[in-house]
Amino acid sequence: MKNLVIPRNDDRCALCRIAKANETGSHMVPNLLTAVAFSFDGKYKRDREIVEKYHKNAPDSNSVHYGRNVAADKVTADLGHEMTDEELDNNINTLCYDYIFCKDCEKRFGVLETAFGDYYKTGKSLHPRLAYLFWLSVFWRMSIGYMGLFMDARDELDIRGILDKNLKIREEITGSTEKMGDYGYAVFRLDGPLLKGDSGVFGTNWSRSPYVILVADQVVVLFTNYSKLHKKTIVFGYEIDKDNINTYRKDDYIELEMSIEELYDFKKQIVESTYDVFGREQEEMARRIREMERTSGKACSKKDFYAIMQLLKPREKKMRVRQAYRFRAAYVKMLEARARGEEYDFLKDRELMLTQDDVNNYIEDLNNFKARGISLVPFAFAREFLHDDSIPPFEDTLAAAKKHFESEHENAMNLEEIWSDD
Ligand SMILES: [Zn+2]
């Protein structure tokens, strides 16, 4: 099993910038959170993750990773066969990175993860300075690992400095009076258990504050200028009271409750927001610039950065049908319920979490496709939602696809990709 390696301009540790980056198997998002997000069977232990990685600008690099301890029959059921040697070889653990940190720095994160883990799993109190450094380290590591989040270079470099200066043994952190920057962060935590497929690792890549990430059962919003924030701030339509924003100076660690509907809404908004940012060429260049910034420790000016971006091809405004994959799943479940003679309402299905808003958006997108003469055959409920009898029942499409799948595996997979463009 292999880990991810990010090509760097130098071989020094990303945190201390002195020692050689010789550590392997580093988690950018701590294992205690990814285990919760990706566990195949709800057991939060090591190497039980199934991780699907999607890269919008480079779909050829999409991948699925199976942890070492995922049950073999589960892997076989997913793949339709036992893992071949080639698949084993390509089974890159997209949660683990090699050669980013030195061995000493890797241990420095451990202090934060132990403290946070004690709080997260058993409800032990969490010192605000430890919590602050913990979440700064998660944002920072997601940014340097290109895990969805892409921070402004100034923030990324600044946080590196804060972490490098302050990551010491536990007592030294909690007893310190050192200033640690003006960051503030709000934590939303799901008020119930997660189901497989609810969560993952997501981040905004618009490179400006506030940054928003979703990891496991938590959504965290990071602000770079806490002292300048107003009494109330609105992020993705959610009003956040300044009193509920954490800093290292506050007396307690504050957590806000979030419903499963809100978690899905955050996820949707984070994913939607990334469609407006970089095109493939722009993203590649942004990464090259960022690697130079990391090596020199100096940020390129915003003006220069955007001047370069403007020379490159922006993201194509491709038309897409939002949540198409989940409407297809809803349709399949409806057919199954009907076969059993049961009632089924997909708007009440906890596994799908579709809302009336999703239905409205879906109809809007289908109408856009229709207006441009694009076939609606591959879309579930198109016939029903658009009251258009010229579209064949989706049941027939499914049956045809199934036959096709059996005869020609490869092409059927491509059809699948078009359907699941969300
Ligand atoms: Zn180091």
Boltz pocket constraint, residues with backbone or C-beta under 6 A from the ligand:
constraints:
  - pocket:
      binder: B
      contacts: [[A, 13], [A, 14], [A, 15], [A, 16], [A, 17], [A, 18], [A, 19], [A, 101], [A, 102], [A, 103], [A, 104], [A, 105], [A, 106]]
      max_distance: 6.0
